[in-house]
Amino acid sequence: MNNKLPSYLLGKYQLVGTVTFSVLFAIIFLNIYIPFSDTAWFGLGDSVMFLLTLVFIAIAILTLIVSRIIMYKLKTMFEMTYLSYTIWCIMEITIICGFYTWLTIDITAPHDETLWQIFGRSLLYGAIALGVPYLISGMYFAIIDKNNTIRLMNYENVVTDEPKSPGPQHKITLFDNSGTLKLSLSQENLYYIESDDNYIKVWYTDSKGELKQYMLRCRLKTVEESFKGSGLIRCNRKYIVNIKKVSMLRKESEGYFLDLNNESIPPLPVTKTYTDCVLSYFTDESPLLEPMMDE
């Protein structure tokens, strides 16, 4: 529960999708729940009840929207964990159920139930009406994110226009949201990967040696986790570089910079967060140093 919450649950489109799906699910659930409840006051026929129903739904939706906007704004200020996200969702449900309880007591004025009994029952149904779509949305976006993962695979029998290289051919494969293979290239042709909001740009050379880019909806963090130990390292919040394509490591007044063996690629800055990691690849103990120096 103390693990960091995946960023795909805090993206703009994911938050909008979660709110939209939750509202639709809750409305359907409440319409099924009304006939079996003695204190449910929702109505579509009576003008007063219909107005109160609209007010409650509007305020509940507004509460979710404001809550998710605040969540989106705060994601850059502190690291949200699974526990804090769960508590946040519980607070959303509690606030909406508290408002529903207040309206129920004011509208139906029940004599056989106390405030806490009504509030407890509303929490139960609120947990179902909102908690279930929260879980479904989270699982859906997790599946989508998994399909977006860049994978390092051993493809020895792939039809390609790349020159045949001796030994195992380690391919980097990119998939779209439906799981369809969109791009496959040798790791030797990859220079660096650049983050662009919710997308990444893969910079590589084709069979003619021309520098190309391919854009894919994916998180740079996913790429970093997929390529641990492969020679693709994080040097910046925005970049992952193929260490075998580095021709020089320079120390300037602004910090370290990586020069790649392609003149059309500008130097990539190394930020303090990743300096130690990058420098470790330039020690005598690094198994990746020799292939890089041979180039």
C-alpha positions, 0 to 999 in steps of 0.5 A: 500500500505504500508503493508509489501509485502508477502515474497512468492512474493520475493522467488527465484522460484517465482521471476524466475517464474515471469520473465519467464511468463512475457517474454513469455506473452510480446513476444506473446502480441508484436506479436499481437500488431505489425500488428496494429502499424505504428512504430513497427519495430520488424521483423523476416524476414529481417536480420537487423531487426531480429538482432535488435529484438533479441538485444532488447529482450535480453536486456529487459530480462537481465534488468528484470533478473538483477532487480529481482536479486537485489530485491532478494538480498535486501529483507534481508536488508529492508522491501519491501512494496506493494508500493515500489514493485509497484514502482520497477515494474514501473521502470522496465517497464519505463527503458525497454520502454525508451530503446524501444523508443530510438531504435524506433527513431533511426530505423524508424526516425518518422517525425509525432510523437515526442519522448514523444508521442512514449514514452507515447505509448510504456509505455501504451503497456509496462504496458500491456505487463509486468504489466498484467503478474506481476498481474497474477503471483502475484495472482497465487503465492498468491493462492499457498501460501494459499494452503500451509497454516497450519490450526488449525481446530476442527476435531472430526470425523477423522480416526487416530491411535492417542489415543482418547482424551476427549473433542474437538480434535484440529487438525493441518492440512497440505495441499500440493500445490494442496490442498490435505490433507497431515498430520493431528495431534493433537496439543497436539502431536506437539512440535515445527515447524522449518523453513528451507529456503522455507520449514518448519519441523513439529516436533511431536510424533506419536501414539507410542510416537516417535519423528517424523518430517514432511516437507512442503513447507510453510512460518513460518510467515504463521504458526505464523499468523494462530496460534495466540492465540493458544499456538503456539508462535514464540520464534526465527526467526527459531522456533515456539514452542508449549508452552504446551510442555515447561517444563522449561524456563532458563535464561543463559548468552547468553539469554533465552532458552526453554526446552521441555519435550522430552529429544531428543529435544535440548533447543530452544533459545529465541531471544531478538525480541521475549523475551517479547512475550515468557515471557508473557506466563509465567505470572500468567495472562496467560491462557496457563500457568496452562495446561503447569504447570500441565504437 
